[in-house]
Amino acid sequence: MYPLAQILHAKGYYLTGSDNNETDTLQAVRDMGIPVMPLGQRAENIQGADLIVHTAAIMDDNPELVAARASGVPVMERSELLGLVSSWFDNAICVCGTHGKTTTTSMLTQILLETDLDPTAVIGGKLEALHGSARVGHSQTMVCEACEFVDTFLKLSPDVAVVLNIDADHLDYFKTLDNIIHSFHRFCEMTSRTLIVNGDDTNTLQAIDGINGKEIIRFGYGEENDYYPKNIVRHNGLLTTFDLYFHNAKLTSIELHVPGAHNILNAVAACAAAIHAGASPEEARRGLSKFFGAHRRFEKLGCARGVTVADDYAHHPAELTVTLQAAMEMDFRHVWAVFQPFTYSRTAMLLDDFAKALSIPDHAVLTEIMGSREKNTYNIYSKDLSEKVNGCIWFPTFEEVADYIAANVEEGDLVITLGCGDVYKVARMILQRLEK
């Protein structure tokens, strides 16, 4: 919702909004001069609106949404409005995939800022270079994160689709992996010109099978792809270097300031999309050299008493796995993972996969599940997950988690909070306790 608010506000539309949770994003909306109603959704909030836009996370019985639908005023789900906005551009580059969308969209935007393409951008997280999650450009190029959740990406108007990977997620909606692959196939079919796809990912290759009449560019680790990395060197800290190749020709050398093998692949995908859009390899190199991560993507929040505290958006077992593996490969004494499970359905359906991922760090601590748009019809609780991970403990409140971590960490440790809810608040609380 926030990027759309930024774009429409910049174009002169008058906006108001409401939310049920106090967040940094909500304060950023207020700071733009957009009136935000007192916390909670209420029927009276919609008075005077010509159009009402809601997120898919809002339940059907929400009083403000009920009033909106009964008002006679046009009502749109967020993805419908984003689809409308994307149709305004002749070169909409839409980045999709189960994992890595925000990071890759941010990388691509950072590169294009080095060019004269003057892009509009919509990112699912905040990028420091934009001081937010959106940018209003004056060209026909748009960079847009495209999320598969409840098929929302099928409402977009992609000219170029970047497909990072396809994995089992949102099974409460899709039910099976085959259904997810089919949705990505539909997204690729509706893309007007070019598909830039992960040539190493079996599910992605299955999704593009049978699609004709479009340019297909492949990226990956394998040298049979069009774009691939070579001579990868992991340095101390967060720095990784590699050479970017197109077929058998070296294009440039890349400095990457975010950890993990998955981010090397994200960077290659971003370079492929940027070069296809008109960036030079040198501009790709320069852009990535200035990229130090998107907000909540292995974001270092601070260091106190010799303890490093970081935060990450990972909320799927595959994302937890690559993030925690990257953390364990770094030079920390012990790694503490603080995880907030998000939605009851995902936790229940992927319970064993979550347990396997949370067995990677030295210590795992859980908060209670954030149900968000769901009710706990699955009868699943964090204690059920903690019982499957050796040494894992859970606490019902953020305060208890922060107290426990602050009392037990030691100099040289890393604490990383993980999840797409509001678990980042725990990271801040831990830092405050350590600083005291």
CORFEN-V563071 format. One record per pair of residues at least 6 apart in sequence whose ideal C-beta (glycine too) atoms are under 7 Angstrom apart, sorted by the first residue. I is the first residue (numbers start at 1). GAP is how many residues later the second one is. Records with the same first field share a line. If there is no record, write none. Layout:
I=GAP + GAP
This chain:
1=54 + 77
2=23 + 27 + 131
3=119 + 120 + 130 + 131
4=74 + 77 + 78 + 81
5=10 + 12 + 24 + 29
6=126 + 128
7=78 + 127 + 129
8=7
9=6 + 23 + 25
10=126
15=19
16=18 + 19 + 21
17=12 + 17 + 19
18=18 + 19 + 23 + 27 + 46
19=7 + 17 + 20
20=19 + 20 + 21
21=401
22=17
23=399
26=10
28=104
29=7
30=6
37=8
41=21 + 22 + 23
42=21 + 22
43=20 + 21 + 24
45=19
46=6 + 18 + 21 + 22 + 25 + 27
49=24
50=23
51=22 + 23 + 25
52=16 + 21 + 23
53=23 + 25 + 28
54=11 + 23 + 24
55=23
56=21 + 22 + 23 + 93 + 94 + 96
57=315 + 316
58=7
59=314
68=7
69=6
79=73 + 76
80=75
82=40 + 74
83=72 + 73 + 74
86=6 + 56 + 58 + 70 + 71
87=70
89=31 + 51 + 52 + 53
90=50 + 69
91=49 + 50 + 51 + 68 + 186
92=50 + 52 + 65 + 66 + 67
93=15 + 49 + 50 + 51 + 67 + 69 + 180 + 184
94=50 + 52 + 59 + 62 + 64 + 67
95=6 + 9 + 10 + 13 + 50 + 51 + 67
96=50 + 52 + 57 + 65 + 66 + 67 + 91
97=66 + 67 + 68 + 69
98=67 + 68 + 69 + 71 + 218
99=65 + 66 + 68 + 217 + 219 + 220
100=64 + 65 + 162 + 166
101=23 + 44 + 46 + 63
102=21 + 22 + 23 + 43 + 192 + 195 + 211
103=160 + 163 + 191 + 194
104=58 + 60 + 162 + 165 + 166
105=18 + 38 + 40
106=17 + 19 + 21 + 188
107=159 + 160 + 163 + 181 + 184
108=35 + 162 + 165 + 166
109=10 + 12 + 14 + 18 + 34
110=17 + 19 + 177 + 178 + 180 + 181
111=159 + 163 + 168 + 172 + 173 + 176 + 177
112=7 + 31 + 162 + 165 + 167
113=16 + 174
114=169 + 172 + 173
115=163 + 164 + 168
117=22 + 24 + 160 + 161
118=19 + 20 + 21
119=16 + 18 + 20 + 22 + 23 + 24
120=15 + 16 + 17 + 22
121=9 + 13 + 14 + 22
122=12 + 22 + 23
123=10 + 11 + 22 + 171
124=21 + 23
125=8 + 169 + 170 + 171 + 172 + 188
126=6 + 7 + 168 + 169
127=6 + 167
141=136
144=12
146=7 + 10 + 12
147=6
148=22 + 32 + 35 + 36
149=21
150=23
151=32
153=34
154=29 + 32 + 33
158=32 + 33
159=32 + 33 + 34
160=31 + 33 + 34 + 36 + 113 + 116
161=26 + 27 + 30 + 34
162=34 + 107 + 111
163=21 + 25 + 32 + 34 + 35 + 41 + 44
164=34 + 102 + 105
165=33 + 36 + 39
166=14 + 15 + 18 + 35 + 37 + 38 + 41
167=151
168=9 + 12
169=147
171=174 + 178
172=173
174=6
181=22 + 25 + 26
184=23
185=22
188=7 + 19 + 20 + 23
189=22
191=23
193=21 + 22
194=20 + 21 + 23 + 82
195=13 + 19 + 21
196=21 + 23 + 73 + 76 + 77 + 80
197=7 + 11 + 19 + 21
198=6 + 21 + 22
199=19 + 20 + 21 + 23 + 25 + 26
200=20 + 21 + 22
208=8
217=9 + 55 + 59
218=7 + 8
219=6 + 7 + 8 + 9 + 49 + 50 + 53
220=8 + 45
221=7 + 8 + 44
222=6
226=20 + 21
227=17 + 19 + 41 + 44 + 45
228=17 + 40
229=13 + 14 + 15 + 35 + 39
230=12 + 13 + 15
231=11 + 12
232=8 + 10 + 32
233=7 + 8
234=6
235=6
236=95
238=19 + 20 + 21
239=16 + 18
240=16 + 24
241=12 + 13 + 14
242=12 + 22
243=7 + 10
244=7 + 8 + 10 + 24 + 27 + 37
245=6
251=30
252=29 + 30 + 32 + 33
253=32
254=13 + 31 + 34
255=33 + 34
256=7 + 8 + 11 + 32
257=34 + 35
258=35 + 39 + 40
259=39 + 67 + 71
260=62 + 63 + 66
262=60
267=21
271=13
274=10
275=6 + 9
293=6
296=15 + 16 + 17 + 128
297=15 + 16
298=12 + 14 + 25
299=11 + 12
300=8 + 10
301=8 + 9 + 10 + 126 + 127 + 130
302=7 + 129
304=127 + 130 + 131
305=106 + 129
306=105 + 106
307=102 + 104 + 106 + 108 + 127
308=24 + 106
309=106 + 118 + 121 + 122
310=104 + 106
311=105 + 106 + 113 + 116
312=11 + 104 + 106
313=107
314=6 + 9 + 104
315=27 + 104 + 105
317=33 + 36 + 37 + 39 + 40
320=37 + 38 + 98
321=36 + 39
323=95
324=13 + 33 + 36 + 37
325=35
327=8 + 34 + 87 + 89
328=7 + 32 + 33
332=80 + 81 + 82
333=77 + 79 + 80
334=28 + 29 + 79
335=26 + 27 + 79
336=25 + 26 + 27 + 29 + 69 + 73 + 77 + 78 + 79
337=21 + 24 + 26 + 27 + 79 + 81
338=27 + 63 + 67 + 77 + 79 + 80 + 85 + 88
339=19 + 25 + 27 + 79 + 80
340=27 + 30 + 79 + 81 + 83
341=6 + 28 + 41 + 44 + 78
342=28 + 30 + 77 + 78 + 79
343=28 + 29 + 31
344=25 + 27 + 30 + 32 + 34 + 36
345=29 + 33
347=7 + 22 + 33 + 38
348=30 + 32
351=33 + 34 + 37
352=36
354=31
355=30 + 33 + 34
358=6 + 31 + 34
359=30 + 31
363=28
364=25 + 28
365=28 + 36 + 39 + 40
366=16 + 19 + 20 + 26 + 28
367=15 + 28 + 31 + 34 + 56 + 59
368=14 + 28
369=11 + 12 + 13
370=51
372=49
382=12
383=11
386=6 + 7 + 8
395=6 + 9
398=27 + 28 + 31
401=25
402=24 + 27 + 28 + 31
405=10 + 25
406=24 + 27 + 28
409=6
415=15
417=6 + 7 + 9 + 10
